[in-house]
Amino acid sequence: KLPSLYLVLTCGWCLLQFCWVGLMVYFRRSRNTLHTVMCVVCLLKLGVVVVAFLYWDTCAKTGRCMEELHYVQSFLFALSETCFFCALLLIAKGWKITRARLPAAEIRTISIA
């Protein structure tokens, strides 16, 4: 059951990423750095789902689970959640929405968080 669930999730995230990149190309004149940051967050989440699908598919087909894929999945998950949290912090500070630049003190705060 899990491999088919992750296959559906992988297809969904691929479709979402394809649409996101298409919109970024179509509206390239009004795109800013914040859009690129959110695209990276979606790409990392797609990587998590793809690795999870490979992990569970390998487990189901061979009966042996590859721990290396589990470690990669954990690393990508931590990285994607960190990037998502930083993106939300940047949005909360008004970066590229109400302010073009953030003061150095706020950038240090976000880097430490």
BELSUL-V960825 format. One record per residue. N is the residue number from 1. RES is the residue in three letters. D_FIRST is the distance of its C-alpha to the first C-alpha in Angstrom with 2 decimals. Layout:
# BELSUL-V960825
{{N & RES & D_FIRST} {N & RES & D_FIRST}}
This chain:
# BELSUL-V960825
{{1 & LYS & 0.00} {2 & LEU & 3.83} {3 & PRO & 5.71} {4 & SER & 5.57} {5 & LEU & 6.39} {6 & TYR & 8.89} {7 & LEU & 10.11} {8 & VAL & 11.07} {9 & LEU & 12.63} {10 & THR & 14.40} {11 & CYS & 15.80} {12 & GLY & 16.93} {13 & TRP & 18.64} {14 & CYS & 20.21} {15 & LEU & 21.61} {16 & LEU & 22.90} {17 & GLN & 24.51} {18 & PHE & 26.03} {19 & CYS & 27.53} {20 & TRP & 28.82} {21 & VAL & 30.54} {22 & GLY & 31.92} {23 & LEU & 33.43} {24 & MET & 34.84} {25 & VAL & 36.54} {26 & TYR & 37.76} {27 & PHE & 39.22} {28 & ARG & 40.36} {29 & ARG & 43.79} {30 & SER & 42.62} {31 & ARG & 39.91} {32 & ASN & 40.57} {33 & THR & 39.22} {34 & LEU & 37.02} {35 & HIS & 34.99} {36 & THR & 34.50} {37 & VAL & 33.41} {38 & MET & 30.73} {39 & CYS & 29.62} {40 & VAL & 29.27} {41 & VAL & 27.16} {42 & CYS & 24.75} {43 & LEU & 24.77} {44 & LEU & 23.96} {45 & LYS & 21.01} {46 & LEU & 19.79} {47 & GLY & 20.32} {48 & VAL & 18.24} {49 & VAL & 15.18} {50 & VAL & 15.86} {51 & VAL & 16.33} {52 & ALA & 13.18} {53 & PHE & 11.27} {54 & LEU & 13.55} {55 & TYR & 13.11} {56 & TRP & 9.39} {57 & ASP & 9.82} {58 & THR & 12.88} {59 & CYS & 11.51} {60 & ALA & 9.08} {61 & LYS & 12.04} {62 & THR & 14.95} {63 & GLY & 14.01} {64 & ARG & 16.12} {65 & CYS & 15.29} {66 & MET & 17.97} {67 & GLU & 19.69} {68 & GLU & 21.59} {69 & LEU & 18.67} {70 & HIS & 18.00} {71 & TYR & 21.71} {72 & VAL & 21.77} {73 & GLN & 18.98} {74 & SER & 21.01} {75 & PHE & 24.17} {76 & LEU & 22.98} {77 & PHE & 21.64} {78 & ALA & 25.04} {79 & LEU & 26.90} {80 & SER & 25.19} {81 & GLU & 25.79} {82 & THR & 29.35} {83 & CYS & 30.03} {84 & PHE & 28.73} {85 & PHE & 30.96} {86 & CYS & 33.89} {87 & ALA & 33.46} {88 & LEU & 33.55} {89 & LEU & 36.62} {90 & LEU & 38.29} {91 & ILE & 37.67} {92 & ALA & 39.02} {93 & LYS & 42.10} {94 & GLY & 42.66} {95 & TRP & 42.33} {96 & LYS & 42.82} {97 & ILE & 42.88} {98 & THR & 46.16} {99 & ARG & 47.24} {100 & ALA & 47.41} {101 & ARG & 47.55} {102 & LEU & 46.75} {103 & PRO & 49.42} {104 & ALA & 49.10} {105 & ALA & 48.72} {106 & GLU & 45.62} {107 & ILE & 44.07} {108 & ARG & 44.70} {109 & THR & 43.13} {110 & ILE & 39.94} {111 & SER & 39.91} {112 & ILE & 40.29} {113 & ALA & 37.64}}
